[in-house]
Every structure is written in C-alpha cells, then in structure tokens.
C-alpha cells in the first residue's frame, strides 16, 4: 500500500512539474502559427475579437489585446493565470446554442500546442508584463449540501441581491437591461440550467464564479471585502448548494430522445397550462437551433430549448409547449420596450406537422415542407395569447394562413416567472382529410417546432427551430405493436443526432 501511495505521489509531482515547464516554456512563435490556422477566424488577425465570424456570434469573441478574461480563478482584481487561459483553450466554453462558439481544443491540439497558444495570446497585450496572478482564490472549507445549507443559500441569494439580475427563481428573468464594459448586451445566466454555465457547473466552478465574478460584466465578486454585498466563505458555499438545488432536469436535452409520447386519458383534455394532468405526461426536451437555411438568416438566439408534453382522448389531442424566456415580449408593452434590443416583436411558437402521415420513414422537407409533401403549422403568438392560427406550406415562402373559420386549432398561453407555457389543441380527425393531418394512435408522426423571442428582434424567418422529430399517440394496453419497427427508430435516432450536430457546426463556423 505504501508503494502505491509513493507511486501516485511521484506521478502527481511529475505531472505538475511537467505542466509548469510547458507553461514556462510556451513558444509564442509556435503559438502564432497555430493561432493563424485555428483562431483568427473568430478572434481576428491581431487578436482584437474582430474576425470574419465575429458578427455572427453572441457573445462576441474575446479581444485578447485587452488582457481581460471573464472566466478566471485568480483573485478579484488580478489578471487571469496561465492555467485559466490554458483551461479555456482546452475545455472551451461548453453549453447550449446560446452559450458560446468557443470549442474545446484538447482533442485537436497537443498539450504543448495549447501552452504555445497561451504564450502567444499573452503576447498580444502588455498587461502580463507588469501583472501576474498570485494563484487561485481560496475555497475555504466546502460545505456539504443539505436542506439547512440550501435554505441558508436562498437567504444569502437574497442578501446579495442576486435576484435583481437572475430573478426570484433563478431564471434570469429580472427586469434589468444589462451591458458589458464593451457595450454588448449580456443576459443573466439561467441558473436552473447548469449545463449552460460557460466555465463549468461543478460546485467549485460555481463557487469560483460567485467569488471572482465575471470581469467586464455586471456580475460582481461576492468575496470582495469592499463590496456591500460581500458574502463569507460559508455563505458562498450555501449559495452554491442553493443553485445546485434549483436545477430543472426536465429542460435538459437528452441524446436519443426524439419521440413525444402522447398519453391517452379519459375525459376532457386540460385547458389550463398548470393543470395537474400535465404532470402525468412525459416531458421531452429539444434543442432549438438558429434558422440559417433561408433568408433572412438568423445567428444570435437567446432561447435555446423547448419542452413538449402531449395528451389525447378519443376526440382531441393537446400539446403543452414550455420554454424559458427572460422577457415577456408584446408590442406596445412599456416593460417589454425597456428590455428589448430595438423594436419589440411578439414572442411566438409553432408546431409543424405533415399534411398526412407519411409512408415508412418519409418526411417532408423540414423547412416548410415541399411540393410533394406539404405541412401544416400551428402558430401561436403573445399578441393573441388566447388563440392560434394554421399556416399551410409547400416550401419556403409559400405559407398561407388559413381562414380561422376553417380550422379548429385552439391556442392558449401564459407567461410566469420567466417561462412561457402554451397549449395548442385540435381534433384528432377533421373534415379536411386531404390537406390536414389525421392523427392515429400507434403511428410515428413527424413533428417539428419553431420559436421566436420578440425582444431579441426575432420575426418572420429570424427564429430558432428543430428538425423533424416524432410524436406517438400511445395505443391503449393490449394494442398491437407500433407501426415502425425498433430498427427503423434506431436509424432515425442516429440521423437526428447527426443533423443536430451538423447544424451546430454550421452555426459555429
């Protein structure tokens, strides 16, 4: 046992010494060559954050000439450490589509290459010639999560006035329009979605962010002794435990989940978005990606996902669409205008369905269908929150809104605490079987979604969307097996995942 400990200790010593040597010996000329191949497209030829892709990215790429790094672990007021810069290069800034386009380079570049990049990036400003980080912040003694700690964290959250930006429930829906030091719009983090945190969501990552803040943004350090909202080490650990406790896993996109399972119920379908019946329906979360396939293309989304539930009875089917939105956007609303970037448009959501259940695995073109296979779009908007309309399309730009008297699609929406919940409901079968989908239990039916954030300038073709997924009206117990075999669904899963990843790559280019 002693030999094993000695071996492990020796390994760790060698590892840290070698890492320090790489840091000290980073070759900035070698780093420049790597930068010119991999980094300039976003960060610019001279590192000023003005590369050709910059105008399509939100947040914008880092300007290395300023020497300011938002996500660092060195004490407040100090420059970022070499390890901080190395970590950002290695791990990137993981998150959703509304996170950042900064990828992880650790699987592409060697450790030495990454340290060479650190050396070159630091040479783009003279700030590191006169300043140096003293190391990491102190983590004190970590406080284990417990009901008592979570309650204390909630109180510390209030004491530090975190709710003024992050909202009462951590959704980032407070009524403040925030800008960073460079004049760019910044949105408070939605704390219920830790997978979108740009510098990690482990307890120490969150403690670091609460302690250091985010330099250049309105997010302050809560360890700063000069601050009126300073929190003790224990209070910051309590805040960490509180933040971890409000995670909403129902909003997390799970790879492989591509089917909305509509549950069969007896009696009337709920008309209230908060009705308890919805709790018995399976929730499926989908990632929304920017619409970049047709003009006017869109690159800077704020909403990143949608959660879908479905219920049906012997007459109707209803979908509950839920998404986090930091602002309630209704044209003419004074509060919405204060928070909007320019003109206020309506928040909106749409379901897209084929006009008939396709044979085998066929689907219409996901961008508004095609001439061979048209689509119906059920569209709801905040300007008419108690109604919906149907748009028929056979390709991009061909959409025609149907006469309201010729459709029985009904819509109803409610905004509360940073969340839109919208019900869209229709009869299972209609008299217009030629041009309108007739729902059948036990069959996989293509379904897609689109979303508009009105305070973010989203209107018309400027919106987020999904590819085709599936809705299945689950047969009653004892019914025959589903129409499509399991093997076909496996193929579809692979295809959907490939599409989602390829769309992200196109967005980040």
C-alpha positions as CSV (number, residue, x, y, z in Angstrom):
1,X,0.0,0.0,0.0
2,X,2.9,2.3,0.8
3,X,4.5,1.7,-2.6
4,X,1.2,2.5,-4.3
5,X,0.9,5.8,-2.5
6,X,4.6,6.6,-3.2
7,X,4.0,5.9,-6.9
8,X,0.9,8.1,-7.1
9,X,2.6,10.9,-5.2
10,X,5.6,10.7,-7.6
11,X,3.3,10.7,-10.6
12,X,1.4,13.8,-9.4
13,X,4.7,15.6,-8.7
14,X,6.0,14.8,-12.2
15,X,2.7,15.8,-13.8
16,X,2.5,19.2,-12.1
17,X,6.2,19.8,-12.8
18,X,5.8,19.0,-16.5
19,X,2.7,21.2,-16.7
20,X,4.6,24.1,-15.2
21,X,7.5,23.5,-17.6
22,X,5.1,23.6,-20.5
23,X,3.7,26.8,-19.2
24,X,7.1,28.4,-18.6
25,X,8.5,27.2,-22.0
26,X,5.5,28.1,-24.2
27,X,6.8,29.2,-27.6
28,X,4.9,32.2,-28.7
29,X,6.1,31.9,-32.3
30,X,4.9,28.3,-32.5
31,X,1.7,29.6,-30.9
32,X,1.3,32.3,-33.5
33,X,1.4,29.6,-36.3
34,X,-1.4,27.7,-34.5
35,X,-3.4,30.8,-33.9
36,X,-3.2,31.7,-37.6
37,X,-4.6,28.3,-38.6
38,X,-7.2,27.8,-35.9
39,X,-8.2,31.0,-34.1
40,X,-8.1,34.1,-36.3
41,X,-11.4,33.4,-38.0
42,X,-13.2,34.5,-34.8
43,X,-10.6,36.4,-32.8
44,X,-9.1,38.4,-35.7
45,X,-5.6,38.6,-37.2
46,X,-4.3,40.7,-34.3
47,X,-6.5,39.2,-31.6
48,X,-8.9,42.1,-31.4
49,X,-12.0,39.9,-31.5
50,X,-13.0,41.1,-34.9
51,X,-12.5,38.1,-37.1
52,X,-14.8,37.4,-40.1
53,X,-17.1,35.3,-38.0
54,X,-17.4,37.8,-35.1
55,X,-20.6,39.5,-36.4
56,X,-22.4,36.2,-36.3
57,X,-21.5,35.3,-32.7
58,X,-23.1,36.2,-29.4
59,X,-21.3,36.7,-27.1
60,X,-18.6,38.2,-29.4
61,X,-15.1,36.6,-29.4
62,X,-12.6,37.6,-26.8
63,X,-10.4,40.7,-27.6
64,X,-7.0,39.4,-26.4
65,X,-5.4,42.8,-26.7
66,X,-7.3,44.0,-23.6
67,X,-6.0,41.2,-21.4
68,X,-9.4,40.8,-19.8
69,X,-10.7,37.3,-19.3
70,X,-14.2,36.8,-18.0
71,X,-13.8,33.2,-16.6
72,X,-10.8,33.1,-14.4
73,X,-9.9,31.6,-11.0
74,X,-7.4,34.2,-9.8
75,X,-8.5,36.5,-7.0
76,X,-10.6,39.6,-7.9
77,X,-8.6,42.4,-9.4
78,X,-5.9,40.2,-10.7
79,X,-5.2,39.2,-14.3
80,X,-6.0,35.7,-15.4
81,X,-3.5,33.0,-14.6
82,X,-1.8,30.9,-17.3
83,X,-3.8,27.9,-16.1
84,X,-7.0,29.9,-16.6
85,X,-6.1,30.6,-20.2
86,X,-4.9,27.1,-20.8
87,X,-8.2,25.7,-19.4
88,X,-10.3,27.9,-21.6
89,X,-8.3,26.7,-24.7
90,X,-8.5,23.1,-23.6
91,X,-12.1,22.9,-22.5
92,X,-13.7,25.7,-24.5
93,X,-16.9,27.1,-23.1
94,X,-19.5,24.2,-23.2
95,X,-23.1,24.9,-23.1
96,X,-26.2,25.3,-25.4
97,X,-26.5,27.1,-28.7
98,X,-26.9,30.3,-26.8
99,X,-23.7,29.7,-24.9
100,X,-20.6,30.4,-26.9
101,X,-19.0,29.2,-30.1
102,X,-15.6,28.6,-28.4
103,X,-14.9,24.9,-28.8
104,X,-12.7,22.6,-26.8
105,X,-9.2,22.2,-28.4
106,X,-7.8,19.4,-26.1
107,X,-8.8,16.7,-28.6
108,X,-7.3,18.6,-31.5
109,X,-4.1,20.2,-30.2
110,X,-1.4,18.7,-28.1
111,X,-0.7,19.9,-24.6
112,X,2.5,21.7,-25.8
113,X,0.5,23.3,-28.7
114,X,-2.0,24.7,-26.2
115,X,0.7,26.1,-23.9
116,X,2.3,27.7,-27.1
117,X,-1.1,29.3,-27.7
118,X,-1.1,30.6,-24.2
119,X,2.3,32.2,-24.7
120,X,1.2,33.8,-28.0
121,X,-2.2,35.1,-26.7
122,X,-0.5,36.7,-23.7
123,X,1.9,38.5,-26.0
124,X,-1.0,40.3,-27.7
125,X,-1.2,42.7,-24.7
126,X,1.5,44.2,-22.4
127,X,-0.6,43.8,-19.3
128,X,1.0,40.4,-18.5
129,X,4.5,42.1,-18.5
130,X,3.6,44.1,-15.4
131,X,1.0,42.0,-13.7
132,X,0.8,38.3,-12.6
133,X,-1.8,36.2,-10.9
134,X,-0.9,35.1,-7.4
135,X,-2.8,31.8,-7.8
136,X,-6.3,30.6,-7.3
137,X,-8.8,32.0,-4.9
138,X,-9.2,30.3,-1.5
139,X,-12.0,27.8,-1.4
140,X,-12.1,27.7,2.4
141,X,-13.9,24.6,3.7
142,X,-16.5,23.2,1.3
143,X,-20.0,23.0,2.9
144,X,-21.9,19.8,2.0
145,X,-25.3,20.2,0.6
146,X,-28.2,19.8,3.0
147,X,-31.7,21.2,3.5
148,X,-30.3,23.6,6.0
149,X,-27.5,24.7,3.7
150,X,-29.9,25.2,0.8
151,X,-32.2,27.3,2.9
152,X,-29.2,29.4,4.0
153,X,-28.1,29.7,0.4
154,X,-31.5,31.0,-0.6
155,X,-31.3,33.7,2.1
156,X,-27.7,34.6,1.0
157,X,-29.0,34.8,-2.6
158,X,-31.5,37.4,-1.3
159,X,-28.9,39.2,0.9
160,X,-26.5,39.6,-2.0
161,X,-29.4,40.8,-4.2
162,X,-28.7,38.1,-6.8
163,X,-32.4,38.2,-7.7
164,X,-32.1,41.7,-9.2
165,X,-30.5,40.1,-12.3
166,X,-31.1,36.3,-12.0
167,X,-34.8,36.7,-10.9
168,X,-36.6,35.3,-7.9
169,X,-36.4,31.8,-9.2
170,X,-33.0,32.0,-10.9
171,X,-34.4,32.0,-14.4
172,X,-32.5,35.2,-15.4
173,X,-35.8,37.0,-15.9
174,X,-35.2,40.1,-13.8
175,X,-36.2,43.5,-15.3
176,X,-32.8,44.8,-16.0
177,X,-31.2,45.6,-19.3
178,X,-27.5,44.7,-18.8
179,X,-24.4,45.7,-20.9
180,X,-20.8,44.6,-20.5
181,X,-17.9,47.1,-20.4
182,X,-17.7,47.0,-24.3
183,X,-21.3,47.9,-24.8
184,X,-22.6,44.4,-25.7
185,X,-25.9,43.2,-24.4
186,X,-25.5,40.4,-21.8
187,X,-28.1,38.2,-20.3
188,X,-28.1,37.0,-16.7
189,X,-27.5,33.2,-16.6
190,X,-30.5,31.0,-16.2
191,X,-29.3,29.2,-13.0
192,X,-31.8,26.4,-13.4
193,X,-29.8,25.1,-16.5
194,X,-26.3,24.4,-15.1
195,X,-25.3,22.7,-18.4
196,X,-25.2,26.1,-20.0
197,X,-22.7,27.5,-17.5
198,X,-19.7,28.7,-19.6
199,X,-17.0,27.8,-17.1
200,X,-18.3,24.6,-15.6
201,X,-21.1,23.6,-13.2
202,X,-19.3,21.6,-10.6
203,X,-19.6,23.1,-7.0
204,X,-16.1,24.5,-7.1
205,X,-16.8,26.1,-10.6
206,X,-19.9,27.9,-9.2
207,X,-18.0,28.9,-6.0
208,X,-15.3,30.4,-8.2
209,X,-17.8,32.4,-10.2
210,X,-19.6,33.7,-7.1
211,X,-16.2,34.6,-5.5
212,X,-14.4,36.1,-8.5
213,X,-17.4,37.4,-10.5
214,X,-17.1,37.9,-14.3
215,X,-14.7,40.7,-15.1
216,X,-16.0,43.2,-17.6
217,X,-19.7,42.4,-16.9
218,X,-22.2,43.4,-14.2
219,X,-21.6,40.1,-12.4
220,X,-19.5,41.3,-9.3
221,X,-17.2,39.4,-6.9
222,X,-19.1,38.5,-3.7
223,X,-15.7,37.9,-2.0
224,X,-14.6,41.4,-2.4
225,X,-14.2,42.9,1.1
226,X,-15.0,46.4,-0.3
227,X,-18.4,45.2,-1.6
228,X,-21.6,46.0,0.2
229,X,-22.9,42.5,-0.8
230,X,-19.8,40.6,0.4
231,X,-20.6,37.0,1.4
232,X,-18.5,34.9,3.7
233,X,-16.9,31.6,2.5
234,X,-19.7,29.6,4.1
235,X,-22.4,31.9,2.6
236,X,-20.9,31.4,-0.8
237,X,-20.9,27.6,-0.4
238,X,-24.5,27.8,0.8
239,X,-25.3,29.8,-2.4
240,X,-23.6,27.0,-4.4
241,X,-25.8,24.4,-2.8
242,X,-28.9,26.5,-3.4
243,X,-28.1,27.0,-7.1
244,X,-27.5,23.2,-7.5
245,X,-30.9,22.6,-5.8
246,X,-32.9,24.6,-8.4
247,X,-31.7,22.6,-11.4
248,X,-34.5,21.7,-13.8
249,X,-33.5,18.5,-15.5
250,X,-36.8,18.4,-17.5
251,X,-35.3,21.1,-19.7
252,X,-32.1,19.2,-20.4
253,X,-31.8,17.8,-23.9
254,X,-31.1,14.0,-23.7
255,X,-29.5,12.4,-26.7
256,X,-31.6,9.7,-28.2
257,X,-35.0,11.1,-27.0
258,X,-36.7,12.0,-30.3
259,X,-40.3,10.9,-29.6
260,X,-43.0,13.0,-27.9
261,X,-45.2,10.3,-26.3
262,X,-48.8,11.4,-26.2
263,X,-50.6,9.9,-23.2
264,X,-54.2,8.7,-23.6
265,X,-56.5,10.0,-20.9
266,X,-60.2,9.7,-20.1
267,X,-62.4,12.7,-20.0
268,X,-61.7,16.3,-21.2
269,X,-58.2,17.5,-22.1
270,X,-56.9,20.2,-19.7
271,X,-57.4,23.8,-20.8
272,X,-55.2,25.2,-18.1
273,X,-51.4,25.2,-18.6
274,X,-50.9,24.5,-14.9
275,X,-53.4,21.6,-14.7
276,X,-52.1,18.6,-12.8
277,X,-52.9,16.2,-15.7
278,X,-49.8,17.6,-17.5
279,X,-47.6,16.2,-14.7
280,X,-48.5,12.7,-15.8
281,X,-47.4,13.3,-19.4
282,X,-43.8,12.5,-20.4
283,X,-41.7,15.6,-21.0
284,X,-39.3,15.6,-23.9
285,X,-36.8,18.5,-24.4
286,X,-35.5,19.6,-27.7
287,X,-32.6,21.9,-28.6
288,X,-33.6,24.9,-30.8
289,X,-31.0,26.0,-33.4
290,X,-30.9,29.2,-35.4
291,X,-32.7,29.3,-38.7
292,X,-29.8,29.6,-41.2
293,X,-31.2,27.8,-44.2
294,X,-33.1,30.7,-45.8
295,X,-33.0,34.4,-45.9
296,X,-33.3,36.3,-43.6
297,X,-30.9,34.0,-41.7
298,X,-30.5,34.2,-38.0
299,X,-27.4,33.7,-35.9
300,X,-27.9,35.2,-32.4
301,X,-30.6,33.3,-30.5
302,X,-31.4,33.9,-26.8
303,X,-33.8,30.9,-26.3
304,X,-32.2,27.5,-26.5
305,X,-34.7,24.8,-26.0
306,X,-38.3,23.7,-25.8
307,X,-40.0,21.1,-23.6
308,X,-43.0,19.2,-25.1
309,X,-45.8,17.2,-23.4
310,X,-48.9,15.8,-25.2
311,X,-52.2,14.3,-24.1
312,X,-55.1,12.9,-26.1
313,X,-58.5,11.4,-25.6
314,X,-60.9,9.8,-28.1
315,X,-61.7,13.2,-29.7
316,X,-58.7,15.6,-29.4
317,X,-55.0,16.0,-28.9
318,X,-53.3,18.8,-27.0
319,X,-49.6,19.8,-26.8
320,X,-48.1,21.7,-23.9
321,X,-45.1,23.7,-25.1
322,X,-42.8,25.2,-22.4
323,X,-39.7,27.3,-22.8
324,X,-37.6,29.7,-20.7
325,X,-37.7,33.2,-22.0
326,X,-36.2,36.1,-19.9
327,X,-38.6,38.6,-21.3
328,X,-42.4,38.7,-22.0
329,X,-42.5,40.4,-25.4
330,X,-45.7,42.0,-26.5
331,X,-45.6,45.0,-28.9
332,X,-46.7,48.2,-27.2
333,X,-45.9,46.9,-23.7
334,X,-43.8,49.5,-21.9
335,X,-41.9,46.9,-19.8
336,X,-41.1,44.9,-22.9
337,X,-39.8,48.0,-24.7
338,X,-37.4,48.8,-21.8
339,X,-35.8,45.4,-22.2
340,X,-35.9,44.9,-25.9
341,X,-33.0,45.3,-28.4
342,X,-34.7,47.7,-30.8
343,X,-38.3,47.1,-31.9
344,X,-40.4,44.7,-29.8
345,X,-42.0,41.8,-31.7
346,X,-44.2,39.1,-30.4
347,X,-43.0,36.0,-28.6
348,X,-44.3,33.0,-30.6
349,X,-44.1,29.3,-31.0
350,X,-45.2,26.9,-33.8
351,X,-45.7,23.2,-34.3
352,X,-45.1,21.8,-37.7
353,X,-46.8,18.6,-39.0
354,X,-47.1,16.9,-42.4
355,X,-50.5,17.1,-44.1
356,X,-50.7,13.3,-43.9
357,X,-48.9,10.5,-42.1
358,X,-46.1,9.6,-44.4
359,X,-45.4,6.0,-45.5
360,X,-42.5,4.3,-44.0
361,X,-39.8,6.8,-43.0
362,X,-40.6,9.5,-45.5
363,X,-40.8,13.1,-44.2
364,X,-41.4,16.5,-45.9
365,X,-38.5,18.9,-46.2
366,X,-38.2,20.3,-42.6
367,X,-38.1,23.9,-43.9
368,X,-41.9,24.4,-44.5
369,X,-42.4,21.2,-46.5
370,X,-42.2,20.7,-50.2
371,X,-44.4,20.3,-53.3
372,X,-44.6,16.6,-52.9
373,X,-45.4,16.7,-49.1
374,X,-46.9,19.8,-47.6
375,X,-47.1,20.8,-44.0
376,X,-49.5,22.4,-41.5
377,X,-48.1,24.9,-39.0
378,X,-50.0,25.6,-35.8
379,X,-48.8,29.1,-34.9
380,X,-49.4,30.9,-31.5
381,X,-48.1,34.4,-30.6
382,X,-48.1,36.5,-27.5
383,X,-50.1,39.3,-29.2
384,X,-53.1,37.0,-29.3
385,X,-52.4,34.7,-26.4
386,X,-55.8,33.1,-26.4
387,X,-55.9,32.0,-30.0
388,X,-53.9,30.3,-32.7
389,X,-53.8,30.1,-36.5
390,X,-52.9,27.5,-39.1
391,X,-50.5,28.1,-41.9
392,X,-50.3,25.7,-44.9
393,X,-47.0,25.5,-46.7
394,X,-45.5,23.5,-49.6
395,X,-42.0,25.0,-49.4
396,X,-40.1,28.1,-48.2
397,X,-42.0,31.3,-48.8
398,X,-45.2,29.5,-49.8
399,X,-47.1,29.8,-46.5
400,X,-50.7,30.8,-46.5
401,X,-52.7,31.5,-43.3
402,X,-55.9,29.5,-43.3
403,X,-59.3,31.1,-42.7
404,X,-59.9,30.9,-38.9
405,X,-63.3,29.6,-39.6
406,X,-61.8,26.6,-41.4
407,X,-59.7,25.2,-38.6
408,X,-60.4,24.1,-35.1
409,X,-56.8,24.5,-33.7
410,X,-57.0,26.4,-30.4
411,X,-54.2,28.1,-28.5
412,X,-53.7,29.5,-25.1
413,X,-50.6,30.8,-23.4
414,X,-49.4,32.1,-20.1
415,X,-46.1,33.8,-19.0
416,X,-45.0,33.4,-15.4
417,X,-41.6,33.7,-13.7
418,X,-39.5,33.6,-16.9
419,X,-41.4,30.7,-18.5
420,X,-43.9,30.6,-21.4
421,X,-46.4,27.7,-21.3
422,X,-48.6,27.4,-24.3
423,X,-51.3,24.8,-25.1
424,X,-52.1,24.0,-28.8
425,X,-55.1,21.7,-29.2
426,X,-57.0,20.2,-32.2
427,X,-59.5,17.4,-33.1
428,X,-57.8,14.1,-33.9
429,X,-59.7,14.0,-37.2
430,X,-61.2,16.7,-39.4
431,X,-63.4,17.0,-42.4
432,X,-60.4,18.3,-44.4
433,X,-58.5,15.0,-44.6
434,X,-56.9,15.9,-48.0
435,X,-54.9,18.9,-46.6
436,X,-54.8,18.3,-42.9
437,X,-53.1,15.6,-40.8
438,X,-55.5,13.0,-39.3
439,X,-54.0,11.6,-36.1
440,X,-53.8,7.9,-35.5
441,X,-52.7,6.1,-32.4
442,X,-49.7,3.8,-32.7
443,X,-48.1,5.5,-35.6
444,X,-45.0,7.6,-35.6
445,X,-45.9,11.1,-37.0
446,X,-43.2,13.7,-37.9
447,X,-43.3,16.8,-35.8
448,X,-41.1,19.9,-35.6
449,X,-41.0,23.2,-33.6
450,X,-40.1,26.8,-34.0
451,X,-39.7,29.6,-31.5
452,X,-39.5,33.4,-31.6
453,X,-38.1,35.7,-28.9
454,X,-39.7,39.1,-29.7
455,X,-37.4,41.2,-27.5
456,X,-34.4,39.8,-29.4
457,X,-35.6,41.1,-32.8
458,X,-37.0,37.7,-33.9
459,X,-39.7,37.9,-36.5
460,X,-40.5,36.0,-39.7
461,X,-37.6,33.9,-40.8
462,X,-35.5,35.1,-37.9
463,X,-36.2,32.4,-35.3
464,X,-35.0,29.2,-33.8
465,X,-36.2,25.8,-34.9
466,X,-35.8,22.0,-34.7
467,X,-35.5,19.4,-37.4
468,X,-38.2,16.7,-37.7
469,X,-38.8,14.5,-34.6
470,X,-41.7,12.3,-33.9
471,X,-45.0,12.2,-31.9
472,X,-46.6,8.9,-31.0
473,X,-50.1,8.6,-29.7
474,X,-49.6,5.7,-27.4
475,X,-52.0,2.8,-28.0
476,X,-54.1,1.5,-25.2
477,X,-52.8,-1.5,-23.3
478,X,-53.3,-4.7,-25.4
479,X,-53.0,-2.9,-28.7
480,X,-50.8,-4.3,-31.5
481,X,-47.1,-3.2,-31.7
482,X,-46.3,0.2,-33.2
483,X,-46.3,0.7,-36.9
484,X,-42.5,1.2,-37.3
485,X,-40.1,-1.5,-36.1
486,X,-37.4,-0.7,-33.4
487,X,-34.6,-1.0,-36.0
488,X,-36.1,1.9,-38.0
489,X,-36.3,4.1,-34.9
490,X,-32.6,3.4,-34.2
491,X,-31.7,4.6,-37.7
492,X,-33.8,7.7,-37.1
493,X,-32.1,8.4,-33.8
494,X,-28.7,8.3,-35.5
495,X,-29.9,10.6,-38.3
496,X,-31.4,13.2,-35.9
497,X,-28.3,13.3,-33.8
498,X,-26.1,13.8,-36.9
499,X,-28.4,16.6,-38.1
500,X,-28.3,18.4,-34.8
501,X,-24.5,18.2,-34.6
502,X,-24.0,19.3,-38.2
503,X,-26.3,22.3,-37.6
504,X,-24.2,23.3,-34.6
505,X,-21.0,23.1,-36.6
506,X,-22.5,25.2,-39.4
507,X,-23.6,27.8,-36.8
508,X,-20.2,28.0,-35.2
509,X,-18.3,28.4,-38.5
